[in-house]
Amino acid sequence: VSGRRVAKVVVVVVAGGSPVMLALPADRRVHWPSLYTVLGTDRVRLATETEMAGWFGDTALGAEPPLRHWKGVELWMDESLRTGGDIVFPAGTHEDGIRMPFEDWLRLAEPWMASFTV
């Protein structure tokens, strides 16, 4: 599967301690200046493993699926993830993945959308 069709999750914390889950293609990286603009703040940092274990305790650390499953966690999708075919993303473990049509995931996840990667 092309890295363009694999959705990876990056978890960040905005000023005040609010977690934000970012869904982006595995072959891209977060462009921090763009993310600051999207989130309307200049105080964003990567979440720590301890924070992630507290928020996403029902998944393996680093295998969080990009879904609106956790209360108080916003989900943002980078526009470059949009595709006409299937996407693949972690299923909550490091051994399992979910492959589904992008449009089905989009309807299920209902992410906020913006451009914040390079």
N, C-alpha and C positions, 0 to 999 in steps of 0.2 A: 504494500500500500504506500503510495506516495506520501511524503511528509506533509504535503499540502492538504491532504485529506485526513490527517491524524490531528485531532484536537487535543492540545495539551492544556493543562490548567496551571496558571500561576496565581498564587494567592498573595494579595497585598493588604496592607493596613493603611487607612487614611488617617489624617489628624483626628484625634479623639478616640482612636482604637477600633473603628468600624472595619470589619473584614470585607474585602471585595474579591470575588473570584473572576479571573480573566480567562476566557477561552480564546485560543489562538492556534493557528497552524503550527505543527511541530517544527517546521523549517523556518520559522520567523522568531524574532525576539521583541520584547517590549521596548518601545521608544519612549523613555521616561518623560521628556518634555511634552510629547503629545498626550501621554497619560495624565500628566498634571492638568493640562487644559481640559481634557475630557471630564475628569473628576472634579474640576474647579478648585484645586488646591495645589500647593507646592510642597506639601508634606505627605509623601507616600513612601512606604518602605515594604520590603518583602516580609511576609509573616514568618515568625520563628516556628520551629518544629513543635515546641511546647504549645504555642497558640493554636497551631493547626490540629494537634491532637485533641485539644479542648473543643474546638468547633466541629471537627469532622471525625469524632470518635468511632463512628460506625463504618469507617473505611480504613484501609491501610494508608499509612502516612505517605503522601506523594502520589496516591492513586485515586484522587477525588474525581468523580465524574462531573462534567460541566452541566449540572442540573440545579434547579431551584428546589433543593431538598432541605436546606438548613435555614432555620428562621434567623433573620437579621443579616444574612449574607447576600449582598447584591451579586448579580451575574452580568458581566459585560462580555460581548463577543466582538472580536476585531472583524471588520468588514472583509478582510482578506480570507476569512474562513468560509465565506459564502461559496457554495458550489452547487452544480446541477446534479451531482451524483451522491454517493454515499459518503459518510464520514465515519471515523472510528475514534472511540475515546475510552478511557479507563472505566472499568465497571466496579471500581472500589477495591480491587486487589491488583497486585503486580503480575498476576497470571491471566486475568480475564479482561476482555475488552468487549465493547458493544459496537456493532456495525449496523448503521441504519441510514435511510435516506435523509439527507440534510434537511429537507423541508419538514419531515416528521419531527426531527430533533428540534428545529426552530419553533414549531408549534408547541411542543412539549416544554421546552426550557424557557421560552419567552425572555430571552436576554435583552438587555439594553445593547444598542449597537453603535459603534464608532470606529474610527481608525486610530490605532495606537501602537502599531508594530512597524518594524522594518525587516 
